Amino acid sequence: MKTSNYTLKLISPEESYKVRHPVLRPGRPFETCIFDGDTLESTFHFGVFLNNELLGICSFFKNNHKNLDYNTQYQLRGMAILNYQQGKGLGKLVLNFAENHIKSLGIKIVWCNAREVATKFYVKNDYSIFGEPFNIEGIGTHYAMFKVLN
Ligand SMILES: CC(C)(COP(=O)(O)OP(=O)(O)OC[C@H]1O[C@@H](n2cnc3c(N)ncnc32)[C@H](O)[C@@H]1OP(=O)(O)O)[C@@H](O)C(=O)NCCC(=O)NCCS
């Protein structure tokens, strides 16, 4: 799909690592950006491109949260935009594209473990916090957030 000059599409796990590693695991071993389930058929990776350059990514994993009472849910992970491209609406663009794809599969509920600094971004994209904040070793405070795909 083309939105103005940006192209949005499904990408491979390997492509997503090109943004995941520098943005989400900077200075850490490359393997730390590989997530369990990345290569499952039920997992989807999405990218936003400008002139064939990948600028931002997100991934959705089929995974139910223990505190959410819905049949099939997807978990958003690896939401990242290259540092110099942040704050220009690209996060919203790739996230909306990904959510529409997940919704087209008949999925109604998506959730994520959001870094504290990113909660405002998710609230702006209609996610709500549930439960108590918690710590992820080496990364910091996180909030569980969910969204009903209408
Ligand atoms: C969080 C992130 C994915 C948002 O993507 P983005 O393209 O920068 O965001 P958008 O331009 O679509 O939306 C901007 C809003 O996001 C929020 N935001 C959160 N972190 C931000 C950041 N580092 N830079 C800019 N905006 C950020 C702000 O509320 C901003 O709205 P405002 O300008 O009115 O304050 C991106 O900034 C990023 O990759 N950050 C570093 C990695 C990260 O924290 N990922 C989330 C892990 S849970």
The ligand as a Tripos MOL2 file, in Angstrom:
@<TRIPOS>MOLECULE
LIG
   48    50     1     0     0
SMALL
NO_CHARGES

@<TRIPOS>ATOM
      1 C1          7.4500    5.0150   20.0830 C.3       1 LIG1
      2 C2          7.6110    5.0910   18.5540 C.3       1 LIG1
      3 C3          7.4050    3.7370   17.9200 C.3       1 LIG1
      4 C4          6.5550    6.0900   18.0390 C.3       1 LIG1
      5 O1          6.7140    6.2300   16.6200 O.3       1 LIG1
      6 P1          6.8000    7.7100   16.0060 P.3       1 LIG1
      7 O2          6.8010    7.6000   14.5390 O.co2     1 LIG1
      8 O3          7.9490    8.4070   16.6520 O.co2     1 LIG1
      9 O4          5.4310    8.3180   16.5700 O.3       1 LIG1
     10 P2          4.3380    9.1850   15.7830 P.3       1 LIG1
     11 O5          5.0420   10.2820   15.0660 O.co2     1 LIG1
     12 O6          3.4150    8.3170   15.0390 O.co2     1 LIG1
     13 O7          3.5480    9.7590   17.0370 O.3       1 LIG1
     14 C5          4.1610   10.7550   17.8260 C.3       1 LIG1
     15 C6          3.7000   10.6340   19.2500 C.3       1 LIG1
     16 O8          4.3160    9.4890   19.8510 O.3       1 LIG1
     17 C7          4.7660    9.8220   21.1590 C.3       1 LIG1
     18 N1          6.1680    9.4400   21.2860 N.ar      1 LIG1
     19 C8          6.6320    8.5110   22.1240 C.ar      1 LIG1
     20 N2          7.9540    8.3660   22.0120 N.ar      1 LIG1
     21 C9          8.3610    9.2180   21.0630 C.ar      1 LIG1
     22 C10         9.6360    9.5340   20.5010 C.ar      1 LIG1
     23 N3         10.7660    8.9240   20.8920 N.pl3     1 LIG1
     24 N4          9.6830   10.4370   19.5160 N.ar      1 LIG1
     25 C11         8.5530   11.0670   19.1210 C.ar      1 LIG1
     26 N5          7.3300   10.8230   19.6270 N.ar      1 LIG1
     27 C12         7.2300    9.9020   20.5960 C.ar      1 LIG1
     28 C13         4.4830   11.2600   21.4100 C.3       1 LIG1
     29 O9          3.3250   11.3010   22.2140 O.3       1 LIG1
     30 C14         4.1640   11.8320   20.0630 C.3       1 LIG1
     31 O10         3.0890   12.7320   20.1200 O.3       1 LIG1
     32 P3          3.3470   14.3050   20.4000 P.3       1 LIG1
     33 O11         4.3140   14.7260   19.3250 O.co2     1 LIG1
     34 O12         2.0030   14.9200   20.2630 O.co2     1 LIG1
     35 O13         3.9090   14.3800   21.7680 O.co2     1 LIG1
     36 C15         9.0170    5.6350   18.1500 C.3       1 LIG1
     37 O14         9.1930    6.9210   18.6690 O.3       1 LIG1
     38 C16        10.1560    4.7370   18.6110 C.2       1 LIG1
     39 O15        10.5860    3.8630   17.8660 O.2       1 LIG1
     40 N6         10.6660    4.9800   19.8210 N.am      1 LIG1
     41 C17        11.8020    4.2140   20.3380 C.3       1 LIG1
     42 C18        11.4670    2.7430   20.5430 C.3       1 LIG1
     43 C19        10.2850    2.5210   21.4630 C.2       1 LIG1
     44 O16        10.1800    3.0950   22.5460 O.2       1 LIG1
     45 N7          9.3850    1.6430   21.0010 N.am      1 LIG1
     46 C20         8.2150    1.2550   21.7490 C.3       1 LIG1
     47 C21         8.5410    0.0850   22.5990 C.3       1 LIG1
     48 S1          7.1360   -0.3990   23.5800 S.3       1 LIG1
@<TRIPOS>BOND
     1     1     2 1
     2     2     3 1
     3     2     4 1
     4     2    36 1
     5     4     5 1
     6     5     6 1
     7     6     7 2
     8     6     8 1
     9     6     9 1
    10     9    10 1
    11    10    11 2
    12    10    12 1
    13    10    13 1
    14    13    14 1
    15    14    15 1
    16    15    16 1
    17    15    30 1
    18    16    17 1
    19    17    18 1
    20    17    28 1
    21    18    19 ar
    22    18    27 ar
    23    19    20 ar
    24    20    21 ar
    25    21    22 ar
    26    21    27 ar
    27    22    23 1
    28    22    24 ar
    29    24    25 ar
    30    25    26 ar
    31    26    27 ar
    32    28    29 1
    33    28    30 1
    34    30    31 1
    35    31    32 1
    36    32    33 2
    37    32    34 1
    38    32    35 1
    39    36    37 1
    40    36    38 1
    41    38    39 2
    42    38    40 1
    43    40    41 1
    44    41    42 1
    45    42    43 1
    46    43    44 2
    47    43    45 1
    48    45    46 1
    49    46    47 1
    50    47    48 1
@<TRIPOS>SUBSTRUCTURE
     1 LIG1         1 GROUP 0 **** ****
